[in-house]
Amino acid sequence: MAETVVMLVDDEVPFVETMTKRLTRRNLTILSAYSGQEALEKLKEHKDVDVVILDVKMPGMDGIETLREIKREHPLVEVIMLTGHATVETAIEGMKLGAFDYLMKPCEVEQLVAKVQEAKAKKSQHERKIMEARIREITSRRGLD
């Protein structure tokens, strides 16, 4: 199976460092960002990101605003929202904006890894459908269908 590239976005440095170690041990490639703005900049450089794990509550650009921009600029990247300040409204808003799912902080690493794998599978399925549609379009234009 292809490697899964995950971006972890949270303003709490110790949390990011701890989760990076735990997720790396589970064979995930982790990129870190400590703000929404930094995440958006890194996504421009790293076109191979599959899943973003995004904290809802961050100073400056919050998780919802960051999610909106990620989905606008990188629609196939799946986003898992993390919230320690469990407002159901925020989670619902995130889901409406295209978040794959949300988890409460602190969350079990195994639960997070399972969500990442589900999100990666969804992204791969979308990419496969887009590729198949492009192939059909090319072959029909050339009269090969």
N, C-alpha and C positions, 0 to 999 in steps of 0.2 A: 504494500500500500504506500502511496506517495506520502511524503512527510507533511505534517500539518504545521502551518505557521500561524502563531497566535500573537496578537498584540494585547498586552495588558496595560490598561490605562487607569491610573489611580494616583491621586495626589499624596497618598500616604506611602512614603518611601519604604519603610520597614515591611509593609504589606506586600508591595511589589517585589521586593527582594526575596521575601520568604516564599511567595507564590511562584516566582520564577524558578527557584531551586526545586520546589515540589513538582512543578509541571515539566521541567526539563528532565527530571528523573523518570517521567512517564513518556519519554520520547517525543515531546512536543518542542518545537523551535519557538522560543519566546523573544519577542521584541518588547521593550518597555517604553512607556511614555508617562509623564507625570502631570500632563494637562491635556485638555481637549485640543488646544492649538498645536501642541507638540505631536499629538496623535495624527492629526490631519497632515502635518508636514511630513511625518515619517511614512504615512500611507502613500504619499506622492512618490517617495523614493523606493518603497518596497511594494512592488506590484504583486508579490506572491503571498500576501497576507490572506488567510482563509477566514479567520474568526477574530473579532475584537471582543475582549472582555472589558467592559466599560463601567466604571463607577458612576453612579447617578449624581452623587453630591460632591462637586469639586468647585473650588473657588474660580472665579473668572467664567470661562465657558463651561457650563454644567454638562452632565451626561446627556440630557435630552437634546440640548442644542448641538452637541458633538454628534450624537446619533443622526440627527437630521442632516448634518453636513456629510457624514460618512455615506449615508444612503443616497444622497444627491450625487456625490462625486464617485462613489464606488458601490453601485447598487447590488453587486453580487456578494460583497463581503457580508458575512453574517455577524450579528452583534448580540452578545449576551450581556444584559444589564445586571450590575451588582448593586444592591442597595442595603445599607446598614440602617438607613432611616426609612423604615418600611412604610412608605406611603403607597397604598394600593393605587391611588390615582396616578402617581408618577409611573408605576409599572404598566398600568393600562395605557397611558399616553405613549410610553415607549413601544408597546406592542403595536399600537395603531400606526406608529411611525415606521414600523418594519423591523423592530428588534426580534430576534429569533426566540428569545425567552428571557426570563429574569430569575435571579437567585438572591436569597437573603444573605447578607454578611453577618457573621462568618459562615461560610458554607464548607461542606465536606469536599475535600480535593477530589475524591472519586466521583462525586455528584457533578462537580464542575467538569472533570475530564469527560464524563459521559455526555454532558451537554455540548461540549466542544466537538466530540465525535459526531453527534447528531447534526450539529450545525455544518460541519465540514461535509457530511454526506449530502445535505440539502444543497450546499453550494456546488458540489461536484455534479449533482443531478441537473441543476440549472445550467451549468456550463456544458454538459453533455447535450441537453436539449437545444441550446443555442447552436452548438457545433452541427448537430444533425439538421437543424433548420437551414443553416448556411450551406451545407452540402446539398440538401434538396434544392435550394434556390439556384446554386451554381449548376447542378446537373440538369435542372429543368430549362435553364437559360441556354444550355448547350444542346438541348434536345436529347439528352442521354437517359431520360427517365422512362 
